[in-house]
Amino acid sequence: MNIIAIYVIAAIAEIGGCFAFWTWLRLGRSPWWGLVGAMSLVVFGLILTRSEVAFAGRAYAAYGGVYIAASLLWLFVVERVVPDRWDIIGAGICLVGAGLILWGPRSLIQ
């Protein structure tokens, strides 16, 4: 599976899991939301380990940029709040940074 697909699936699982906990604890919904959130976060952890990045820290750092952009997309699609221009600019900067982390030229010595 390619790294972009892995990060997109991981973001859906992580944001969905965190949102489930938010729904349970902040919005007073059923504790079943917490169980769904926990299962979703387990899926997130399992999916993120499928990335073919040599070092975990680099995989997590690059994923952070994708997470930020996906969170703003969640804000728009699920919570029905339109991100403002600063949200969009910030997410763009984060995605550029994630790209540099993933695909920037590396020296042979790590």
Backbone torsions as a table, in degrees:
resi	resn	phi	psi	omega
1	MET	NA	138.3	-177.3
2	ASN	-77.5	158.6	-171.9
3	ILE	-62.1	-36.1	179.8
4	ILE	-64.7	-46.0	178.8
5	ALA	-61.6	-41.9	178.2
6	ILE	-59.7	-46.4	-178.2
7	TYR	-67.1	-37.0	178.7
8	VAL	-66.1	-46.4	179.0
9	ILE	-63.9	-41.9	178.6
10	ALA	-61.8	-41.8	-179.5
11	ALA	-64.1	-42.8	178.5
12	ILE	-61.4	-44.3	-179.2
13	ALA	-65.6	-43.5	-178.1
14	GLU	-69.8	-47.8	-178.4
15	ILE	-66.3	-41.1	177.0
16	GLY	-61.8	-41.2	178.4
17	GLY	-65.3	-44.9	178.3
18	CYS	-65.8	-38.3	178.3
19	PHE	-65.2	-35.7	177.5
20	ALA	-62.6	-42.5	176.2
21	PHE	-64.5	-41.1	177.2
22	TRP	-57.8	-46.0	-179.4
23	THR	-61.2	-41.9	179.8
24	TRP	-68.7	-53.1	-170.3
25	LEU	-86.7	-33.0	-177.4
26	ARG	-95.7	-29.5	-177.5
27	LEU	-104.6	1.3	174.3
28	GLY	70.1	27.1	179.3
29	ARG	-82.4	179.7	-176.7
30	SER	-57.8	145.5	174.2
31	PRO	-59.6	-17.4	175.9
32	TRP	-59.1	-29.8	175.7
33	TRP	-59.6	-37.2	177.7
34	GLY	-64.2	-39.4	178.0
35	LEU	-65.6	-44.5	177.2
36	VAL	-60.6	-42.2	178.5
37	GLY	-62.0	-43.3	179.8
38	ALA	-63.2	-43.3	178.8
39	MET	-64.1	-40.3	179.1
40	SER	-64.1	-38.9	179.2
41	LEU	-69.9	-31.2	173.3
42	VAL	-64.5	-44.5	176.9
43	VAL	-58.9	-43.6	177.6
44	PHE	-54.2	-51.3	-179.1
45	GLY	-61.3	-41.0	179.8
46	LEU	-67.0	-42.5	-179.2
47	ILE	-65.8	-44.4	-176.1
48	LEU	-62.6	-29.1	178.7
49	THR	-72.1	-8.8	179.3
50	ARG	-80.4	-7.5	-179.2
51	SER	-67.6	143.8	-178.0
52	GLU	-92.6	32.8	177.8
53	VAL	-86.3	138.9	-172.1
54	ALA	-66.3	-30.0	-175.6
55	PHE	-126.3	135.4	-177.5
56	ALA	-58.4	-44.8	-178.4
57	GLY	-59.1	-39.1	179.1
58	ARG	-69.5	-39.5	177.9
59	ALA	-62.1	-43.6	-178.6
60	TYR	-69.4	-38.8	179.9
61	ALA	-64.1	-45.6	179.4
62	ALA	-66.3	-39.0	178.3
63	TYR	-60.9	-32.7	180.0
64	GLY	-55.2	-40.0	177.8
65	GLY	-65.1	-40.9	178.0
66	VAL	-66.2	-40.7	179.4
67	TYR	-59.0	-43.0	-179.6
68	ILE	-61.9	-48.1	179.7
69	ALA	-64.1	-42.4	179.9
70	ALA	-65.2	-35.1	178.2
71	SER	-64.0	-38.5	177.7
72	LEU	-70.9	-33.9	174.2
73	LEU	-65.3	-40.7	175.4
74	TRP	-59.9	-43.8	178.0
75	LEU	-54.3	-43.6	-177.5
76	PHE	-74.0	-49.3	-172.7
77	VAL	-77.0	-46.8	-173.4
78	VAL	-89.4	-45.5	-175.3
79	GLU	-92.0	-5.6	175.6
80	ARG	59.6	38.3	176.0
81	VAL	-115.6	127.7	-178.8
82	VAL	-81.2	120.5	176.0
83	PRO	-61.5	145.1	178.6
84	ASP	-88.2	178.6	-175.3
85	ARG	-62.1	-31.4	179.7
86	TRP	-71.6	-34.4	173.0
87	ASP	-60.5	-47.2	-177.3
88	ILE	-65.8	-45.4	179.0
89	ILE	-62.4	-45.0	178.9
90	GLY	-61.0	-43.4	178.5
91	ALA	-64.3	-39.0	177.3
92	GLY	-61.4	-44.3	177.6
93	ILE	-60.6	-42.6	179.9
94	CYS	-63.8	-40.1	179.0
95	LEU	-67.4	-37.2	175.1
96	VAL	-63.2	-43.6	177.4
97	GLY	-61.5	-41.9	177.9
98	ALA	-61.8	-41.4	177.2
99	GLY	-61.9	-41.7	177.4
100	LEU	-63.1	-41.4	179.3
101	ILE	-63.7	-42.8	-177.5
102	LEU	-74.8	-46.2	-168.3
103	TRP	-117.4	7.8	177.5
104	GLY	-65.7	150.9	179.5
105	PRO	-62.8	138.6	-179.3
106	ARG	-117.8	146.7	172.4
107	SER	-75.5	161.4	179.1
108	LEU	-70.3	-23.3	178.9
109	ILE	-94.5	122.4	-178.6
110	GLN	-99.5	NA	NA
